[in-house]
Amino acid sequence: MIDLFTDLQQQLNKLSIRKMQFQVNHIIFDFDEELTHDEKIDILDDNIGFWEANDEDDLIDEITTASGWCIKSIDYHHILN
């Protein structure tokens, strides 16, 4: 007999991954030469600050997806709760 409660609890545990808090201090994006200096500054300003992600790799993916640019270098701190 299958214990439906145990199976349900396992599925809920998989879905309820708690996101961590990160403070991004500095990013270097792989910008192309077609952007103006002001456009680059706007993109940087939009992505510096606080982010939620599952882990460090997810942080990179989140910022890349949000900005539309690949990250060459990043400086961040994990904020402990």
N, C-alpha and C positions, 0 to 999 in steps of 0.2 A: 504494500500500500504506500502511495506517495504522500508525504506530509506536505500539503499545500502551503501551510504557514511557513515552514522552513524554506521552501522554494521561493515564496513571495519575499521573504526577508532577505534572501541572498540577492534577488533581483533589485530590491530597493537599495541595498548596500552598494551595488555597482553604480546605481544612478545618483547616489547622494555623495559623490566625491566632493569634499569640502575644498573650495578654492582658497589659495593662499594670496596674501596681499604682497605686492611688490612696489617699491618706489624706484622709478626710472629716473636717473640723474642726467644721463648723457647718452646720446645715440649718434652713430655715424651711419647714414644710409648710403646705399649704392646708387646715388642719383645719376641721371644722365645729364649731359651738358645743355639740354634744351630748357631746363628750368632756370628761372631767374634767381638771384640771391634772395629776394623777398619771398618767393614761392618756397624755397628750401627752408628758410627761417620759419615760415608758417607751418610747414609739415613737422619740423622739429618741435616747435612749441606745442602743437596738437598732441604729440606723443610723449612728451616729458611729463612725469607726474606719477600718479597712482594707478595701478592696474591689478586686476584679479586674474589669476591663472592657476591651473592645476599643478604646474611645476615650471622649472626654468625653460624647458623646451616649448611648453605651451605658451609661456610669456612671449617668446620670440615669434611663434606662429600668430598669436593674437595681434601683436603690433604690426607684423608684416601684412596680415589681412586687413587691418584697419587703415594702415597708411598706403598700402599698395606698392611699397618699396621693400627690397631686401635689406637686411641689416648687415653691415660690415663689422660693427663693433657696438657694444652696449655696456653701460655701467648701471648697475641696479643694486638694491638692497632688499632682502627678504624681510618683511615686517612680521615679527613674532607677535602672536595674539596672546 
